[in-house]
Amino acid sequence: MGNVGIKFIIFVLVITALVYLQVFLSGRKNKWLGLILPGIFFIYSIFGVLQMGNFENITAGEIILFGAMSFMTGNVPTVVLLGIYFEMRKKLYSPSRIEKMNIKDLYPYCFAI
């Protein structure tokens, strides 16, 4: 296996570790912990747009187009991590079936006098 294969395996391991870390942080009670990784990737995408090279032979419209494309492609990891965050938060605070059953079972007794 060549150098490319080893780099690919390391890349897959890093992506897997980031996803597991995001799931772990999003499942905590503190809601800000799950926003750390998406925030880092968002700031990284902004730096990517700000560090675009000095273009001399292209128009302002092309510069704006390149900046927008760079920003959108740089935020793909941000969107994925935010999706994980919101899904984990929804699971964390959704009432379980047992709690729903208990609430329905108590309903007739609420108005009995």
N, C-alpha and C positions, 0 to 999 in steps of 0.2 A: 504494500500500500504506500502510495507516494505522499508527498507533502500536502497535496490538495486534500487527500482523504483524511489526514489527521486534522487539518484545519476545519473541515466540514464536521467531523465528530465533535470537536471543541465548540464550534458554533451551535450545533444542536444541543449540546449539554448546557451551554450558557442560556440559550432561549428557554429550555426546560426549567432551569433553575430560576430564571426571572418569573416565569409563569407560576411556579410553585410559591415563590416568595410573595407574589402579588395575591395569590389565593390566601396565603397565611395572614398577610397584613390586612386584607379586606375583611377577614373573618373576626378580627378583634373588635372589642366594644368601642374603642376610640375610632371615630370615623376618619380622622385625619391621617392615620397610619396608612390606610389604603390609597391615599392620594399622593404619597411620596413618589413612587415610581412614575406614574403618569405625569406628575409635575416635572420630574427630572427630564423625561423624554420631550416634554413640551418646550422647556427651556433650551434643550439641545437643538430642537428644530428651529427655534428662533435664532440661535447662534449660527446655524447652518445658512439661514437666509442672509443674515448680516455679514457673513464672511464670503459672500459671493465675490468673484474676482472683478477686477476693473475692466469693464467692457468699453472698447473704444469704437468699434465698427458696427454696433447694433443700436437700434432705436430704443426710445424709452418704453414703448409698448412691449418690445421683446424682453427688456429687463424685468418689467412687471410680470410678464407671463412666466419667465424663468423663476422669478421669486415665488410666485404663487404655486407653481408646480413643485418647487423645492419644499415649500412649506407644507403642502398637502402630502407629499410622499414622506416627509420627515415626521408627520404626525400619525402615520399608520400604527406604529407601536403604541402611541398615546391612546388612540381610539380602542385598540384591542384591550389594553390594560384598564381603561375606564369601563369597558364592557364587562370585564371580569369583576371589577369593583362593584358596579351596580347590581350585577347578578348575585354576588355574595351578600351584599347588604339587604337585598330583597329576601334572600333565604334566611338571613339572620333575624329579621324583624317580622317575618310573616307568622301569624299565629298557626300553631300546629292543629292537626285534626282533633286531637284530644281536647285542646282548649276550646275549639269551636263547639264540640259536642257538649262540654261542660256548660258553656254559656247557653246553648239551646235547652239543655236539661233544666237549668235554673229559671228559665223564662216563665213557666206556669206558676212558679212559686213567688214570683216578684209581686204579683197583684192579688195574691190570696190573703185575705184578712180574716 
